[in-house]
Amino acid sequence: MAMEQLRRWMLGLVVLVTALGLMALQPRATAQTPRAETPATLASAGLTLEELGDGIYGLIASVDFPPANPNLAICNGGIIIGSDGVVVIDPFQNEVLGDLLFDTVATLTDLPVKYVVNTHYHFDHTGGNPAAASRDLPILGRGPIRDFMLTRNGDRDPNITPPEVIIDGAWDLWLGDSQGLAEGQRQVQIREFEGHSGGTDVIVYVPDADVLLTGDLLFNERFPYMADGNIRAWQASLAALIADYPTATVLPGHGPVTDVDGLEALKTYLNHLVALALDWKANGTTQVEAMTMALPAQYSRFKFQALYPGNLEVAYQQITLGQDDAASIQRYLAAQPPALQAL
């Protein structure tokens, strides 16, 4: 009985500490998302603008997690410019930062934004959707993204704005005619992959520039958020991305711009978690014991270290206990506090 009480206390402490950090980021239903007295700037939002290819840009977030204030960007955003219009990727976690993304587009081109893509449902990538809606822009997302946003994000976000265009399957967007680019029309490919966010993940790829925007299928030099993911499916997706886009410049959902090495690094990290979990299974390690594992030295420079205990817990649940089917993942997710369900 004493061991069981200790187990529950330790697990509760881990969840509480992580939840408090996450809850500090989430908009409250009793108040509007904090608005800046003056418009946000890239510097005030902790963002840098980086050109990834001809007419393709990333807004790269540099802050650690959780950020000191809600107008510091958590994730990365993307801008793809063609000859007659623009696609915007992931307008950050609130309308202030979403407005900043659209204002940044206006500094780069006079062409109109034609589409906004949410790479998945998590609030740090979709909370800025009201900035798109206020400009009457179509927002695209995949699968159960509307339901997930309304049920998992909506209780803490009074301005919840889910996509109105669902893009299941493979989609191609075309930006302009052959006069705008030396090699013809700019094609923007949207493709489904699995593993991170319960069937809402998509990647965006621009073939003429060989630029890949992964959303949160890639955390680069950051510990990933895994609570509604599937480790085995995520490993398979990373293997496919490595095979399909071996030469691409890669904008991850979090962390600095990378290439195939960044994809390999996250795959290696997930392999590390699986190896740990299989070792726990072989040795009869309890979840309480597993959760006390120290941060490995090779990952000491990673940001988002507050998420590492949660990574251990997911690995134990899915690999050590074998609860890696979709129903088990949903049961696990449903048992977590709302703040843990929406990163």
Protein Blocks (a to p, Z undefined) as FASTA:
>chain_A
ZZmmmmmmmmmmmmmmmmmmmmmmpccfkbccdddfbdcdfklnopacddfbghiacddd
fbdcddfbfkbcfbdcdddddfkbccdeheajbfklmmmmmmmmmmmoccdcfbdcdfbf
bfklmmmmmmmmmnopacddehjlmmmmmmmmmmmmmkbccdfbdcehjddddeddfklp
mnbcadddddddehjlgopaccdddfklopacebjmbcghiacdfklgcfklmmmmmmmm
mmmmmmbccddfbdcdddfklmmmmmmmmmmmmmmmmmmmmnopafklmmmpccdfklmm
pghklmmmmmmmmmmmmmmnopabfklmmmmmmmpcfklmmZZ
